[in-house]
Each structure stands twice: as structure tokens, then as C-alpha cells.
Amino acid sequence: MFTGIIHHLGLVANFRQNRQILTIRAPDLPGPLKRGESLAVNGVCLSVENHEGENISFRLSEETLSLTNLGELRLGEIVNLELPLTLQTPLSGHLLTGHVDAVGQVIRIQKKGQGKRMAISFPKNLSPYLVPKGSIAVNGVSLTIALLTKDYFEVELIPLTLEKTNLGHLRPGSKVNLEGDIIGKYVYNYLSQSKK
């Protein structure tokens, strides 16, 4: 489990074996992490293959490559990193599993004071889990939906979020990993089953 509060950033250092081995350079990440430990990369829960010095390697499954934006990362691109939640970790964001529901696309970014307002399109299958003022994870960052339409939602990005995550580097056309609120998913599933 994760919270969507990003304390570490990494850089894409290498891809090998037809993009199935991803290496991230993360100089400020505490460690070393052991093989099999979890780390969220742009909101995707991955298992560590190897952690030597500043470099952490992961094996990406075909499903991960097809359902997230990780396979489209470029060398040198900044990624959000989050260590798993522990019983001592404050829950400052919202509960995340690291299982991405969909890939969205940034359609508009507007400057708003010292922050920004970002509009992101999403596929229809994500619609049941989104509510106005509800939680959404964008590239693993816990955010509040400021505006919701049938095709896109908008989020406010404060200066701290722009500074401490990779969301400040996004542009119109950027693809982002989206994870809906886990509580909303359970409620939706329960209500759907009770109607049968």
C-alpha cells in the first residue's frame, strides 16, 4: 500500500531486454532495497530485482508495459518514487495499491497563481471510480479532483507538488498513470453485485 505522497524522485537510466528491464537512478532513496521489495514508480507497484549504489532495476511484465506509461518512458526522464506504507507512516494522502487502472492524457495546463491547473482525459472504464472532490492518483501523486466531466477531470497543482514530483514537467499530450480511489472501487463493486 502507498499514500501518494512523493518524497523521492528518480531518473530513467536504462532499458534492456526489449524494455522489460527498467533501471532507475535514485541517489537519495534509502537502501539498499532487497530483491522482491516493493517500490512505486510513477504510481506502479514494482518488485525490486537489484539495488546497487544509486541504481535500482525492475522487471516489467507485458501487462505492466501495456497498461501503464512505464514502457514509454525516455532515458533521463524524471519518475516519482514512493516506498510502501508502514504502520508508522502518516497517511497524508489516500490509500493506493500501486495497481494502475488506466492511462490518461494531459489535455490542458493553465498557470494559476504560483500553481497550475491541469486537465486530464480518462477512458470510460475509470468513470465509476471518480467523483467531484474525490481522490485520484496521477503518476502516483495523491490529488483531489477539482472538476469532473464525462471525458476529463481537472486537478490543482500547488507549488510544492510542482517542485517535489514530476507533474511540473508534464506537457499537453503527456500520458499519465491513473489510479482511482480504492474505497470507491469496493463501494461500486458491492453496489453492482447487490443489483444482480
C-alpha positions in Angstrom: 0.0 0.0 0.0 1.0 3.6 -0.7 -0.2 7.1 0.1 0.5 9.1 -3.0 2.9 11.4 -1.0 6.1 11.6 -3.0 9.4 12.0 -1.1 11.8 10.8 -3.8 12.5 11.2 -7.5 14.5 9.1 -9.9 15.8 9.3 -13.4 15.3 6.6 -16.1 18.9 5.3 -16.5 18.5 2.3 -18.8 16.1 -0.1 -20.6 17.2 -3.7 -21.5 15.7 -6.8 -23.0 13.1 -5.1 -25.2 12.2 -2.6 -22.4 11.4 -5.4 -19.9 14.3 -4.4 -17.6 14.0 -0.9 -16.3 16.8 0.7 -14.3 16.2 3.9 -12.3 18.9 6.1 -10.8 17.7 7.2 -7.4 20.6 8.7 -5.4 18.5 9.9 -2.4 16.5 6.8 -1.9 17.4 5.0 1.3 18.5 1.4 1.0 19.7 -0.8 -0.3 16.3 -2.3 -1.0 16.2 -6.1 -1.1 15.2 -8.2 -4.1 11.5 -8.6 -4.0 10.7 -5.4 -2.0 8.1 -3.1 -3.5 8.6 0.4 -4.8 6.1 2.6 -6.6 7.4 4.1 -9.8 5.0 6.7 -11.3 2.4 5.0 -9.2 3.1 1.5 -10.4 4.0 -1.0 -7.7 7.1 -2.8 -8.9 9.3 -5.5 -7.3 13.0 -4.7 -7.0 15.2 -7.0 -8.9 18.5 -5.4 -7.9 19.6 -2.3 -6.0 23.3 -1.4 -6.3 24.5 2.0 -5.3 22.2 4.6 -7.0 20.7 2.2 -9.5 17.5 0.1 -8.9 16.4 -2.4 -11.5 12.9 -3.8 -12.1 11.5 -6.5 -14.5 8.4 -5.2 -16.3 5.7 -7.7 -17.2 3.9 -7.4 -20.6 0.8 -6.3 -18.6 2.7 -3.5 -16.9 4.1 -2.4 -20.3 0.7 -2.4 -21.9 -1.4 -0.9 -19.1 0.9 1.9 -17.8 3.1 4.6 -19.1 6.3 2.9 -18.0 7.1 1.4 -21.4 7.0 4.8 -23.0 9.5 6.5 -20.6 12.6 8.1 -22.1 16.1 7.9 -20.9 16.7 10.7 -18.4 13.0 11.2 -17.7 12.1 12.0 -14.1 9.9 9.5 -12.3 8.0 9.7 -8.9 9.2 7.1 -6.4 7.4 6.1 -3.2 8.3 3.5 -0.6 5.5 1.3 0.7 3.3 2.4 3.6 4.3 1.1 7.1 2.3 1.1 10.3 4.4 4.1 11.4 3.8 6.1 8.2 1.4 9.1 8.4 -1.4 8.7 6.0 -1.2 12.2 4.5 -2.6 11.3 1.0 -5.0 8.5 0.4 -4.7 4.7 0.2 -3.2 3.5 -3.1 -2.4 -0.1 -4.2 0.0 0.7 -7.0 -2.2 -1.1 -9.4 -2.9 1.4 -12.2 -6.5 1.5 -13.5 -5.9 3.4 -16.7 -3.5 5.7 -18.6 -4.8 9.2 -19.1 -3.6 12.1 -21.2 -2.9 15.7 -20.3 -5.0 17.9 -22.5 -4.5 21.3 -20.9 -2.3 23.1 -18.4 -3.1 26.6 -17.1 -1.0 28.7 -14.9 -2.9 29.6 -11.7 -1.1 32.0 -9.4 2.0 30.2 -8.3 0.5 26.8 -9.2 -1.2 25.2 -12.2 -4.5 23.7 -13.1 -4.3 20.5 -15.2 -7.0 18.8 -17.3 -6.5 15.1 -17.9 -8.7 12.9 -20.2 -9.5 9.4 -19.0 -11.1 6.2 -20.5 -14.7 5.5 -19.7 -13.9 2.4 -17.6 -12.5 4.7 -14.9 -15.6 6.9 -14.7 -17.4 4.9 -11.9 -14.5 5.5 -9.5 -14.3 9.3 -10.0 -16.3 11.8 -8.0 -16.0 15.6 -7.6 -13.7 16.4 -4.7 -12.7 12.8 -4.6 -9.2 11.4 -4.7 -7.2 10.4 -7.8 -3.6 9.3 -8.2 -1.8 10.8 -11.2 1.6 9.2 -11.7 1.4 8.1 -8.1 0.6 11.5 -6.7 -2.4 11.8 -4.5 -4.6 14.7 -5.8 -8.2 16.0 -5.4 -10.5 16.2 -8.4 -11.4 19.9 -8.7 -13.7 19.5 -11.7 -15.2 16.3 -13.3 -16.8 15.9 -16.7 -17.6 12.7 -18.6 -14.4 12.9 -20.6 -11.8 14.6 -18.4 -11.1 15.9 -14.9 -9.1 18.8 -13.6 -6.7 19.0 -10.6 -5.0 21.9 -8.9 -1.2 21.6 -8.6 0.3 23.7 -5.7 3.9 24.9 -5.9 5.1 22.1 -3.6 3.6 19.4 -5.8 5.2 21.0 -8.9 8.6 21.1 -7.1 8.6 17.7 -5.4 7.0 15.5 -8.2 7.3 15.0 -11.9 3.9 16.6 -12.5 5.6 20.0 -13.1 7.4 18.5 -16.1 4.2 17.3 -17.9 3.0 18.9 -21.1 -0.2 18.6 -23.1 -0.1 15.2 -24.7 1.9 13.6 -21.8 0.5 10.2 -20.8 -0.1 9.6 -17.1 -0.9 6.6 -14.9 -4.2 6.9 -13.1 -5.4 5.0 -10.0 -8.9 5.6 -8.7 -9.8 5.6 -5.0 -9.8 2.0 -3.6 -12.7 2.7 -1.3 -14.8 3.9 -4.2 -13.9 0.7 -6.1 -15.2 -1.5 -3.3 -18.4 0.5 -2.9 -19.0 0.4 -6.6 -18.3 -3.4 -6.7 -20.6 -4.0 -3.7 -23.5 -2.0 -5.2 -23.0 -3.6 -8.6 -23.2 -7.1 -7.1 -26.2 -6.3 -5.0 -28.2 -5.3 -8.1 -27.8 -8.7 -9.6 
